[in-house]
């Protein structure tokens, strides 16, 4: 939809996507560190960070889906009505 109609991302969208990406990278790095080093509460810490990263991703994905859905509904209202062709 964004490409088809030439719509861009605003600054807030970019910030949310970057935040989600950073959390995902942090979760991966923490998992790798957890493989190399052992400390008390390691698994719980990794699970919590993974959970936060997953929830953030789902929220950002949901917001993007809602924006696309709103845009589709807006475009459908503005589009000319379809008429059946007679043959």
KEBATOR-302763 format. One line per field, with one value per atom (N, C-alpha, C, O, CB): atom name; residue in three letters; x, y, z; chain. Coordinates in steps of 0.02 Angstrom, whole numbers, plus 50000, padded with zeros to 5 digits. Each point is the difference from the previous one (the first is absolute). Glycine has a CB too. Layout:
! KEBATOR-302763
atom	(CA|...);
rest	(ALA|...);
u	(X|...);
v	(Y|...);
w	(Z|...);
kette	(A|...);
//
This chain:
! KEBATOR-302763
atom	(N|CA|C|O|CB|N|CA|C|O|CB|N|CA|C|O|CB|N|CA|C|O|CB|N|CA|C|O|CB|N|CA|C|O|CB|N|CA|C|O|CB|N|CA|C|O|CB|N|CA|C|O|CB|N|CA|C|O|CB|N|CA|C|O|CB|N|CA|C|O|CB|N|CA|C|O|CB|N|CA|C|O|CB|N|CA|C|O|CB|N|CA|C|O|CB|N|CA|C|O|CB|N|CA|C|O|CB|N|CA|C|O|CB|N|CA|C|O|CB|N|CA|C|O|CB|N|CA|C|O|CB|N|CA|C|O|CB|N|CA|C|O|CB|N|CA|C|O|CB|N|CA|C|O|CB|N|CA|C|O|CB|N|CA|C|O|CB|N|CA|C|O|CB|N|CA|C|O|CB|N|CA|C|O|CB|N|CA|C|O|CB|N|CA|C|O|CB|N|CA|C|O|CB|N|CA|C|O|CB|N|CA|C|O|CB|N|CA|C|O|CB|N|CA|C|O|CB|N|CA|C|O|CB|N|CA|C|O|CB|N|CA|C|O|CB|N|CA|C|O|CB|N|CA|C|O|CB|N|CA|C|O|CB|N|CA|C|O|CB|N|CA|C|O|CB|N|CA|C|O|CB|N|CA|C|O|CB|N|CA|C|O|CB|N|CA|C|O|CB|N|CA|C|O|CB|N|CA|C|O|CB|N|CA|C|O|CB|N|CA|C|O|CB|N|CA|C|O|CB|N|CA|C|O|CB|N|CA|C|O|CB|N|CA|C|O|CB|N|CA|C|O|CB|N|CA|C|O|CB|N|CA|C|O|CB|N|CA|C|O|CB|N|CA|C|O|CB|N|CA|C|O|CB|N|CA|C|O|CB|N|CA|C|O|CB|N|CA|C|O|CB|N|CA|C|O|CB|N|CA|C|O|CB|N|CA|C|O|CB|N|CA|C|O|CB|N|CA|C|O|CB|N|CA|C|O|CB|N|CA|C|O|CB|N|CA|C|O|CB|N|CA|C|O|CB|N|CA|C|O|CB|N|CA|C|O|CB|N|CA|C|O|CB|N|CA|C|O|CB|N|CA|C|O|CB|N|CA|C|O|CB|N|CA|C|O|CB|N|CA|C|O|CB|N|CA|C|O|CB|N|CA|C|O|CB|N|CA|C|O|CB);
rest	(UNK|UNK|UNK|UNK|UNK|UNK|UNK|UNK|UNK|UNK|UNK|UNK|UNK|UNK|UNK|UNK|UNK|UNK|UNK|UNK|UNK|UNK|UNK|UNK|UNK|UNK|UNK|UNK|UNK|UNK|UNK|UNK|UNK|UNK|UNK|UNK|UNK|UNK|UNK|UNK|UNK|UNK|UNK|UNK|UNK|UNK|UNK|UNK|UNK|UNK|UNK|UNK|UNK|UNK|UNK|UNK|UNK|UNK|UNK|UNK|UNK|UNK|UNK|UNK|UNK|UNK|UNK|UNK|UNK|UNK|UNK|UNK|UNK|UNK|UNK|UNK|UNK|UNK|UNK|UNK|UNK|UNK|UNK|UNK|UNK|UNK|UNK|UNK|UNK|UNK|UNK|UNK|UNK|UNK|UNK|UNK|UNK|UNK|UNK|UNK|UNK|UNK|UNK|UNK|UNK|UNK|UNK|UNK|UNK|UNK|UNK|UNK|UNK|UNK|UNK|UNK|UNK|UNK|UNK|UNK|UNK|UNK|UNK|UNK|UNK|UNK|UNK|UNK|UNK|UNK|UNK|UNK|UNK|UNK|UNK|UNK|UNK|UNK|UNK|UNK|UNK|UNK|UNK|UNK|UNK|UNK|UNK|UNK|UNK|UNK|UNK|UNK|UNK|UNK|UNK|UNK|UNK|UNK|UNK|UNK|UNK|UNK|UNK|UNK|UNK|UNK|UNK|UNK|UNK|UNK|UNK|UNK|UNK|UNK|UNK|UNK|UNK|UNK|UNK|UNK|UNK|UNK|UNK|UNK|UNK|UNK|UNK|UNK|UNK|UNK|UNK|UNK|UNK|UNK|UNK|UNK|UNK|UNK|UNK|UNK|UNK|UNK|UNK|UNK|UNK|UNK|UNK|UNK|UNK|UNK|UNK|UNK|UNK|UNK|UNK|UNK|UNK|UNK|UNK|UNK|UNK|UNK|UNK|UNK|UNK|UNK|UNK|UNK|UNK|UNK|UNK|UNK|UNK|UNK|UNK|UNK|UNK|UNK|UNK|UNK|UNK|UNK|UNK|UNK|UNK|UNK|UNK|UNK|UNK|UNK|UNK|UNK|UNK|UNK|UNK|UNK|UNK|UNK|UNK|UNK|UNK|UNK|UNK|UNK|UNK|UNK|UNK|UNK|UNK|UNK|UNK|UNK|UNK|UNK|UNK|UNK|UNK|UNK|UNK|UNK|UNK|UNK|UNK|UNK|UNK|UNK|UNK|UNK|UNK|UNK|UNK|UNK|UNK|UNK|UNK|UNK|UNK|UNK|UNK|UNK|UNK|UNK|UNK|UNK|UNK|UNK|UNK|UNK|UNK|UNK|UNK|UNK|UNK|UNK|UNK|UNK|UNK|UNK|UNK|UNK|UNK|UNK|UNK|UNK|UNK|UNK|UNK|UNK|UNK|UNK|UNK|UNK|UNK|UNK|UNK|UNK|UNK|UNK|UNK|UNK|UNK|UNK|UNK|UNK|UNK|UNK|UNK|UNK|UNK|UNK|UNK|UNK|UNK|UNK|UNK|UNK|UNK|UNK|UNK|UNK|UNK|UNK|UNK|UNK|UNK|UNK|UNK|UNK|UNK|UNK|UNK|UNK|UNK|UNK|UNK|UNK|UNK|UNK|UNK|UNK|UNK|UNK|UNK|UNK|UNK|UNK|UNK|UNK|UNK|UNK|UNK|UNK|UNK|UNK|UNK|UNK|UNK|UNK|UNK|UNK|UNK|UNK|UNK|UNK|UNK|UNK|UNK|UNK|UNK|UNK|UNK|UNK|UNK|UNK|UNK|UNK|UNK|UNK|UNK|UNK|UNK|UNK|UNK|UNK|UNK|UNK|UNK|UNK|UNK|UNK|UNK|UNK|UNK|UNK|UNK);
u	(50042|49958|50044|49988|49920|50144|50043|50036|50005|50011|50007|50035|49952|50015|50071|49855|49952|49976|49992|49972|50026|49975|50054|49985|49905|50172|50055|49998|50019|49983|49975|49997|50065|50029|49846|50148|50062|49986|49943|50118|49991|49996|50013|50043|49993|49927|50016|50054|50018|49864|50143|50056|49983|50043|49996|49900|49980|50000|50020|49911|50046|50002|50071|50014|49882|50148|50071|50029|50038|49973|49973|50025|49975|50039|49965|49933|49972|50033|50016|49875|50119|50032|50072|50023|49903|50110|50069|50004|50044|49985|49925|49998|49988|50034|49923|49996|49986|50062|50017|49861|50154|50060|50057|50034|49933|50042|50052|49986|50046|49974|49918|49982|50012|50024|49891|50069|50012|50075|50021|49874|50144|50073|50028|50043|49964|49969|50021|49983|50040|49945|49956|49980|50046|50018|49863|50138|50045|50069|50030|49906|50089|50066|50001|50047|49972|49928|49995|49997|50029|49913|50024|49997|50069|50020|49861|50157|50068|50045|50041|49943|50009|50040|49981|50043|49965|49928|49977|50029|50009|49887|50120|50032|50072|50023|49903|50108|50071|50012|50050|49970|49936|50010|49940|49943|50132|49937|49946|49997|50052|49961|49928|49990|49932|49958|50116|49916|49937|49943|50006|50055|49885|49943|50008|49964|50014|50070|50015|49939|49981|50138|49851|49944|49940|49966|50073|49948|49944|50010|49954|50025|50083|50017|49991|49971|50110|49943|49994|49927|49979|50133|49849|49928|49963|49958|50048|50011|49966|50016|49955|50051|50058|50019|49967|49976|50134|49889|49966|49926|49971|50113|49885|49929|49986|49953|50035|50053|49992|50010|49962|50079|50009|50013|49941|49980|50144|49849|49944|49937|49965|50084|49937|49941|50006|49952|50031|50077|50011|49990|49969|50111|49947|49992|49927|49977|50135|49850|49929|49961|49956|50053|50008|49967|50014|49955|50052|50056|50019|49968|49975|50134|49892|49969|49924|49971|50118|49880|49928|49984|49951|50040|50051|49989|50007|49961|50083|50006|50010|49941|49978|50146|49852|49942|49938|49962|50087|49941|49943|50004|49950|50042|50069|50008|49983|49967|50122|49934|49985|49925|49971|50143|49855|49928|49961|49953|50063|50004|49967|50009|49953|50066|50040|50013|49958|49974|50143|49876|49959|49928|49968|50108|49897|49931|49990|49949|50040|50060|49996|50001|49961|50097|49984|50004|49936|49978|50147|49845|49937|49944|49957|50080|49962|49947|50008|49950|50044|50068|50012|49995|49992|50081|49932|50000|49929|49951|50144|49901|49934|49966|50033|50007|49895|49963|50003|50000|49924|50078|50001|49929|49952|50149|49895|49935|50006|50051|49919|49978|50000|49992|49959|49991|50090|49996|49945|49992|50130|49841|49948|50029|50036|49871|50075|50025|49944|50011|50085);
v	(49941|50059|50062|50048|49890|50062|50058|50012|50057|49923|49967|50008|50018|50041|49876|50052|50011|50072|50028|49854|50149|50068|50051|50059|49895|50025|50046|50030|50058|49966|49937|50024|49985|49946|50037|50062|49989|49988|50002|50070|49915|49992|50067|50037|49842|50135|50061|49984|49942|50104|50006|49992|49953|49962|50152|49889|49956|49927|49957|50136|49893|49931|49973|49944|50078|50020|49980|49988|49952|50114|49976|49991|49935|49963|50161|49861|49938|49939|49952|50107|49943|49944|49992|49944|50074|50037|49996|49974|49960|50136|49926|49976|49924|49964|50148|49865|49928|49962|49948|50077|50001|49968|49997|49950|50089|50016|50001|49950|49965|50156|49873|49951|49929|49958|50121|49908|49933|49985|49945|50065|50039|49991|49989|49957|50114|49967|49992|49930|49969|50154|49852|49933|49946|49953|50087|49969|49951|50003|49949|50062|50050|50008|49971|49965|50138|49910|49973|49923|49968|50137|49867|49927|49971|49948|50060|50027|49977|50006|49955|50081|50018|50007|49946|49974|50150|49859|49947|49933|49958|50105|49925|49937|49998|49947|50047|50062|50003|50005|49973|50079|49982|50013|49977|50003|50094|49880|49981|50048|50018|49861|50141|50041|49984|49969|50123|49927|49986|50039|50060|49920|49986|50032|50011|50040|50013|49913|50010|49986|50042|49926|49973|49981|50046|50017|49865|50138|50045|50067|50029|49913|50083|50064|49997|50045|49978|49924|49991|49995|50029|49914|50019|49992|50067|50015|49867|50157|50065|50047|50032|49953|50017|50044|49976|50040|49986|49908|49973|50016|50017|49891|50087|50016|50073|50016|49894|50134|50072|50014|50039|49988|49942|50010|49974|50032|49959|49951|49972|50042|50011|49876|50137|50041|50066|50023|49925|50082|50062|49989|50040|49998|49906|49985|49991|50026|49919|50019|49990|50065|50011|49875|50159|50065|50042|50030|49966|50006|50039|49970|50037|49995|49902|49967|50013|50011|49900|50088|50014|50071|50012|49904|50132|50070|50008|50035|50003|49929|50005|49969|50027|49971|49946|49967|50044|50005|49883|50144|50045|50059|50022|49943|50063|50056|49979|50037|50010|49894|49976|49988|50017|49930|50023|49988|50065|50005|49891|50154|50066|50030|50029|49988|49977|50028|49964|50033|49996|49906|49963|50023|50012|49888|50107|50022|50071|50015|49911|50117|50068|50000|50037|50005|49918|49996|49971|50020|49968|49963|49970|50051|49998|49890|50157|50052|50049|50022|49966|50028|50050|49971|50037|50022|49876|49968|50003|49998|49925|50082|49999|49932|49949|50134|49919|49938|49957|50024|50034|49877|49952|49990|49996|49947|50054|49987|49938|49987|50136|49838|49938|50018|50041|49893|50032|50012|49956|49942|50087|50000|49962|49974|50035|50034|49870|49971|49986|49975|49975);
w	(50000|50000|50000|49962|50099|49982|50003|49933|49978|50145|49846|49937|49944|49957|50081|49962|49947|49998|49945|50067|50045|50003|50017|50010|50022|49972|50014|50070|50009|49870|50169|50069|50035|49990|50013|50038|50037|50074|50022|49896|50117|50073|50033|49978|50014|50061|50037|50052|50009|49972|50051|50046|50059|50022|49946|50055|50056|49980|50039|50007|49893|49975|49998|50020|49913|50041|49995|50069|50009|49885|50154|50068|50031|50031|49983|49976|50027|49969|50035|49985|49915|49965|50024|50012|49888|50107|50024|50071|50017|49909|50116|50070|50001|50037|50002|49921|49996|49976|50027|49951|49970|49973|50052|50006|49879|50151|50052|50055|50023|49952|50046|50051|49975|50038|50008|49892|49971|49998|50018|49913|50048|49999|50070|50010|49887|50151|50069|50026|50035|49984|49963|50021|49971|50034|49975|49928|49968|50033|50014|49877|50119|50031|50070|50019|49913|50106|50068|49999|50044|49992|49916|49994|49984|50027|49934|49996|49984|50061|50013|49868|50157|50061|50050|50035|49946|50021|50045|49983|50044|49971|49922|49980|50025|50021|49876|50101|50018|50075|50026|49865|50144|50072|50040|49976|49997|50088|50044|50059|50028|49938|50053|50059|50030|49967|49986|50108|50033|49966|49988|50121|49876|49968|49926|49970|50137|49864|49929|49955|49960|50063|49986|49957|50010|49951|50054|50057|50013|49967|49971|50137|49897|49968|49925|49970|50122|49878|49927|49980|49951|50046|50041|49985|50005|49959|50084|50008|50009|49941|49973|50152|49856|49944|49936|49960|50096|49932|49941|50000|49949|50048|50061|50006|49985|49963|50123|49940|49987|49925|49971|50145|49855|49928|49958|49952|50069|49998|49963|50006|49951|50067|50042|50011|49961|49970|50144|49888|49962|49926|49966|50122|49886|49929|49982|49949|50051|50042|49987|50001|49959|50091|49996|50003|49938|49972|50153|49855|49941|49938|49957|50097|49940|49944|49998|49947|50058|50053|50004|49980|49965|50125|49930|49981|49924|49969|50143|49859|49928|49962|49949|50068|50008|49968|50005|49952|50076|50030|50008|49953|49973|50147|49870|49954|49929|49964|50110|49906|49932|49993|49948|50044|50058|49998|49994|49961|50107|49970|49996|49931|49972|50151|49849|49934|49947|49954|50081|49970|49952|50005|49948|50060|50052|50009|49973|49969|50132|49910|49974|49924|49969|50134|49867|49927|49971|49946|50061|50028|49975|50000|49956|50087|50006|50003|49942|49972|50152|49859|49948|49930|49951|50128|49914|49935|49969|50037|49999|49899|49969|50011|50004|49910|50090|50011|49938|49943|50137|49933|49945|49973|50038|50011|49888|49969|49958|49968|50031|50002|49961|49926|49981|50116|49863|49928|49971|50018|49977|49961|49965|49935|49965|50088|49932|49937|49953|49945|50115);
kette	(A|A|A|A|A|A|A|A|A|A|A|A|A|A|A|A|A|A|A|A|A|A|A|A|A|A|A|A|A|A|A|A|A|A|A|A|A|A|A|A|A|A|A|A|A|A|A|A|A|A|A|A|A|A|A|A|A|A|A|A|A|A|A|A|A|A|A|A|A|A|A|A|A|A|A|A|A|A|A|A|A|A|A|A|A|A|A|A|A|A|A|A|A|A|A|A|A|A|A|A|A|A|A|A|A|A|A|A|A|A|A|A|A|A|A|A|A|A|A|A|A|A|A|A|A|A|A|A|A|A|A|A|A|A|A|A|A|A|A|A|A|A|A|A|A|A|A|A|A|A|A|A|A|A|A|A|A|A|A|A|A|A|A|A|A|A|A|A|A|A|A|A|A|A|A|A|A|A|A|A|A|A|A|A|A|A|A|A|A|A|A|A|A|A|A|A|A|A|A|A|A|A|A|A|A|A|A|A|A|A|A|A|A|A|A|A|A|A|A|A|A|A|A|A|A|A|A|A|A|A|A|A|A|A|A|A|A|A|A|A|A|A|A|A|A|A|A|A|A|A|A|A|A|A|A|A|A|A|A|A|A|A|A|A|A|A|A|A|A|A|A|A|A|A|A|A|A|A|A|A|A|A|A|A|A|A|A|A|A|A|A|A|A|A|A|A|A|A|A|A|A|A|A|A|A|A|A|A|A|A|A|A|A|A|A|A|A|A|A|A|A|A|A|A|A|A|A|A|A|A|A|A|A|A|A|A|A|A|A|A|A|A|A|A|A|A|A|A|A|A|A|A|A|A|A|A|A|A|A|A|A|A|A|A|A|A|A|A|A|A|A|A|A|A|A|A|A|A|A|A|A|A|A|A|A|A|A|A|A|A|A|A|A|A|A|A|A|A|A|A|A|A|A|A|A|A|A|A|A|A|A|A|A|A|A|A|A|A|A|A|A|A|A|A|A|A|A|A|A|A|A|A|A|A|A);
//
